[in-house]
Amino acid sequence: MDELPVVVVGAGPAGLSAAANLLERGLRPVVLEAGSRAGAAVAEWNYVRLFSQWSELVDPAARRLLEPTGWSAPRGYPTGGEWVANYLEPLSKELSEHVRYDARVVGVARRGRDRVVDAGRATEPLTVHVRTPHGEERITARAVIDASGTWGTPNPLGGDGLPAIGEEAAADRIAYRVPDLDQELDRYAGKRIAVAGSGHSALTALVVLAELAEEHPGTHVTWLLRRGAVGDVFGGGEADQLPARGALGLRAKAAARAGAVRVVTGFRTAVVERHGERLVLESEDGHRLEPVDEVVVLTGFRPDLSFLSELRLELDPVLQAPVRLAPLIDPNVHSCGTVYPHGANELRHPEPGVYLVGMKSYGRAPTFLTLTGYEQVRSVVAEIAGDHESAGRVELTLPETGVCGGSGVFDAEPSSGGCCGGSRVVDLTLSAQQQ
């Protein structure tokens, strides 16, 4: 099978990194991108500024491929659009003969065998089923690196992991990304807005909307937290080794101190009701919010595993991440925000030659760093190439978040008020000052 290509799913940062590493190892990549351009998913949040600087956003193998062309990495902290224009697109041009666009992977299997058949799984190649504008085709591969990410499958507003009653019917009033005020000012200015979520995207949205409220009176922001207390939601601040990530939390905290945001803790949305042009959200415990004009849902993402259904994957039942990786990233038990670098050993599956890398490897876990994906890819490609010594090495030191919690802190319930607590409105000005 050595003459067959390695199929890479996705032409985002991890996928193009995989292609660069494969070429450097003398292997032939075929990158299949469902979108019409490199970094298609990143381009959808082009207006958001990253908290990683350029030196942390360029893969070493990609740098070695690009620099002979006269390319050099800019300085500072790019937006998603700048990352695409100044890195992903130049890299894709250097890899152009290996990248196909408008090529959606709809299935991966062992040739001639469904997942039930034992015989030949270590000797038969993989088949990748692809849908293109010209029809369907199959590509035979020695290995498959799935770097398709999770951007296309955001978690719903519903507190039980499924859409709340009425959520889909109210889709015109619900967004699942950080507002782009350059394009959507009229949608949010002067409106009542509910923001659901507690990660970095939610903090970014709170900062953006708090600034909007200063400029446009009548703009009101309510922050919905499923956890029972504000706790360490603002992050590590000055203790964070990624300064821009820490600064984001500090800016969100400052917005709270200014009284621009009202927070409701312990709120797990069960129902979305239409009241004229507004929406009323109701929690699992029956708490109803006053009507809002818009809802911004930033509750994380989940992997699309549908096209991998005929492969023998070993996934954690909680996170849907590889079982050896899951204990390192599980927010229910992982004490600190730091994840140890990892590679092929943690990402392997019972199905030979199949790896999930990048954001998709994290399943439903949060706080993925691009640097982590590049180290994953380096190790996985070394493993595919037969360089097991290099695959087993750790060649990366990740920055600390400055946040330590403990089991349950990420989704803790209020400490009083019944077995499961309940929804509470918190004076966020006071809560922020006490952090």
N, C-alpha and C positions, 0 to 999 in steps of 0.2 A: 504493500500500500504506500510505500515511501514516495512513489511518483505522483500520488494524488495531492490536490491542494488542501490547505487548511481553510475551511470556510469560517469567516468572521461575520457575525450578525450585528449590524449597526456600524455606521460611519461617524460616530461621535468620538469624544476624547479617548475612551478606552478602546474602541474598535480600531481607530486609526493608529493608536499606539501598538496594538497587537500586530497590525500589518507591518509597521516599521520594524518591530522586533523580529517578525517572521522573515522578512527580507534579509535582515542582518545575519540571520542564522542560515541563510541559503534555502529557506523554505518558500513555497509559493502560496501567497494568500489570495483568497477571493472574498472581497468585502461586499456584503449585500445590505443595502440601505433602502428602507421602505420609503423614505422621503426623496425629494428631488435635489437635495444638496447635502454636502457634508455638514455635520453639526445641525441637522434640521431641528432637533428638539431644543438645543441651546438657543437657536435663533428665535424660538417662540418666547423666550424670556430675555431677549436681547437688551432690554432697558434696565435690567437688574445688575448691580455691581457686585462682583464676587468679593469675598473676604480673604481669598487667597491671592497672593501677588504673582506676577508673571513667572518668577523663578520656581514657583510651586505648581505651575499649570502646564509646563512643557515636559513631555516625556524625554528621557535621555537619548533613547534610540532615535526618536523623531528629531531631536536637536542635531544629532550626528548626520541625519539625512538632509536636513534643511541648511545647515550652516555653509556647506560648500557652494550653495546657490547664492550666497550673499545675504541670506536671511539672518536677522538677529532678533532676539526677544526684546520687546519694549520693556519699560519699567513701570512700576506702580500696580494698581489694582484695576483690571479691566472690567468692563461690562460684558454681559454675555455676547452682545453683538461684536464687541472688539475682540473677544476671544475667537469668535468664528472668523472674522475678517483678517486678523493678523496672525492666526496660527492654524486653525483647522482647515481653512480654505487653501492656504499655501501648502500645507502638508498633503491635502487631498490631491493637489495638482501633481506633486511628486509621486504620488501613489496611483495616479489616474488609470493606468492600465490594469490595475488590480481592483478597482472600485466600480460597482454597478449601482445605479440609482433607480428609483421606482421599482425596486425588486423586494417584495415583501415575502419573508419566510413564513410559510403556513404550516410546516411540519418538518420534523427531523426524526429519522428512524434508522435502525440497523438494516442494511440491505436485505430485502426478502424476508424479514422477521419482525413480528410485532413484539411487544415487551414480554410476552409470555414465553417465547421460545428461548431456551438456553443455548442450543447448539450454534456455534459460529459467532458468538458475540465478540470474541477477542480476535477473530480473523477476518470477518467480513467488514467492509467499509461502511461508513454512514452515508445515508442519502438525505439530501436537503431538498425539500419541496418548495419551490419558489413561484410566486404569482407576479407576473409583469403585465404591462399594458398589451403585450403581444400574446399573452396566454400563459400556461403553466409549463414548468420544466423541472427536471430533477438534476441535481449536481451531486456527484459522488465525491466523498471527502475522506481523508485519513483522520481528521479531527474536526471538531466544531467548537469555536469559542463564541459564546453568546454574550455580546456586549450591548444588548438592545436597550438596556436601562429600564426605567419605570415611569418616565414622564407621561406616557400615554394612559396610565392607569392610576389616577389619583384616588385616594381613599374618599369615601363619601362623608357627608355631614352626619349621617346616622350614627348614634353612639355605640351600636352593636356591630359595626363593621359593614352593615348593609344600608342601602339608601333609606332615609327616614320616610315615613308615610308622607306623600305629597312632594318629596324632594325632586323627583324627576319631572313632575308636572310644573314645578316652579323654576325650571332650568333657566328661563330667561332672566331671572333675578338672582341667580347663584353663579358665582365665578370660583374657579378652582386654581387660581394663580394670583400672584401679587398684582394689584391694580397698576396699570400703565396710565398715569395721569396725563401724559402727553397726548394720548389717544382717547382716554376715557374720562376726561375731566367732567363733562356734563353728567355722566352716569353717577358720579360720587359726590360732587361738590354740593353742599347744602343738604345732604341726605343723611338719613339715619342708617348706619351700617353696622352689621354684626360680623365680627371676625372670629372664626373658630380655628383653634390650633395653638400649639405651644413651642414650635420649633423656630429655626432661624427665618424661614419664610414668613411665619406669622409675625415675628418681631419686625421684619422688614416692612410688612404691610402696616403694622401699627405706627411705625415711625413716619411712613409716607402719609398715612391718613391723619395723624396728629398734626403734621405740618399743614395739610390741607385744611384742617379745622381752624387753624390760626388765620389762614388767608380767606376762608369762606365761612363766615358765621352761619350757624344753623346746621353745620356738619357735626354729627354726634357719632361716637364710636363706642360700641360695646364689645368687650373681649370675652369670649366664651372659652373657659378652660374645663376640660373633663376631670382633671385632677382636683383634689379637694382643697388645695392651698396654692398660693403663688409660688412659694418655696424658692428653688434655684432657677426658675424659668428664665431669668435675665442672663444666665450664663456666668462665666468666670471673670468678666470685667478685666481689670488690669492684670490679673493672674493668668489670663489666656495667652498662650505663646503664639497665637495668631492674632496680632493686635487689632486688625480690622474686625475680626469676629467678636472679640471682647468689646470693641467700641460699639458694635451694633447693639449689644445688650445694654450698654450704658446709655445709648441714645433712647432706647425703648424705655428704660427706667426714668430718664429725664422727662419723657413725654408723660409718664405716669405721675411724676411729681407735679407736673404742670396741671394735672387734673383733666387732661384731654381725653382720657380713656376711662371708661367704667368697666369693671371686671365682674363677671359672674363665675364663680368656681363650682365644681361638682355638677356641671351642666352637660348632660348627655342627651343630645337631641333625638326625639322619637317621632315628632310630627311637625310638618311644615304646612301651615294653613294660609290660604290667600284671603286677605281682607281688602277688597278693592284692588288698589295698585300696590299694596304693601303685604308683607309676610309676617306671620306670627309664629314664633318657634316655641314648641312645648317640649320639656324634658321628660325623661323616663319617669321621674317622680311627680309629674304633673305641674311643675313650675312653668308658667307662661311669661314670656317677655312681652314688652310693649312692641307694637308693630315697627318693622324696619323696612327701608326701601330696598336695600341690597344686602346680600350675604356673601362673604368671602371665606371660602373653605380651604384651609391650609393644614390639613390633618395628616399629611404624609402621602406616601405612594405604596404600591404593592406590585410585585412582578407579574407579568403575563406569562403563565406557564402552559397555556393551551397548546401551543405548537410543539411542546416537548413531551406530550402525553404518552408517546410510544417509547420513551427512553426510561431506563432504570436510574432515576435520580434518588439520591438519599438526602432528603430535605428535612430540616427541623420542623416539627408539627406546629410550633408556635410562630416562628418568624418566616418560614418558607425560605430559609437560607441553608446552605450546605451544613450538615450536622456538625462538622468539626469547627466551622467558623462561628456557628450560632452562640456558643458560650462566651465568646469574646465580645459580642456586640449586643446581647440581649439586654434591653433597658430595664427588664424586671429584676435582673440580678447583677448587672454590670455596675460596679461601684463608681467608677470614674469615667469621664468622657473620653479617655484615651484608649485606643484600640491598638494592640500590638500588630506590627506588620506581619503579613502572612502571604502565602502563595499556594503553589500546587498541592502541597500536602493537605491544606485545609479545604481546598476547593475540589478535590477529586470526588468522583461518584462511582458507583458500581458499574456504570456504563463506561467502558474504556474510551478515552479520547474526547470526552465531553466536559466542558468547563463553563460555568457561569462566572463572569467577571464584572468589575465595575459596580455601579449602583445596583444592578440586578442581583449580584451575589449577596447583597445585604438583605434581600427579601423585604420585610416590612420594618426593618430596623432603621433608625435615623442616623444623622451625623456622619455621613460618608464624606471622605476627602478624596479629591482627585489623585493626590499622591499615593493613596492606598491602591487605587485602581492601576496605576502605572507599575507599582511593585508586584501586584497580582499578575499582571500581564507578562512582565519580565520573567517571573518564575514559571508560569504556565507554558510559555513558549520554550523555555529551556527544557522543561519536562518533555514536551512534544518532540523536541530535537534530540532527546536522549541524553542531555547533560544533567543528570540527576543531582550531581554535586552543586551546580549553580542553582538548580531549582530549589534545593533545600536551604540555601543561604538566605539570610535577611540582609538586604542592602539598603535599608531605609530607616531613618529615625523620625517618628511623627511628632508634631507639636502637641503639647498638653493643652487641654481645654481650660484648666484651672477650676474645674467643677468636680466635686466628689459628692455622691449622694448615698445610695444604698438601696437595698431591695425595696421596691414599692414606691420610692420617692417620685418616680416619673409619672405615676398615675394614682397618687395617694388620695384617699377619701378624707372628708372632714373628720376630725377626731371626736365630734359629738353629734348627737341627733340620729339615733337609731343605728341599725346594723350596717346600713350602707350610706349613712349621712344624707345629704340632699343638696340641692342647689342653693348657693348663697351669693348675695351681692356683697362685694368687698370694697372698702374705700382704698382704691389702688394708690392714691396719693400717700396715705399712711403706710401701706404695705411696702411701697417702693422705698420709702425713706428708712424702713427698718431692715432692708436687705444688707 
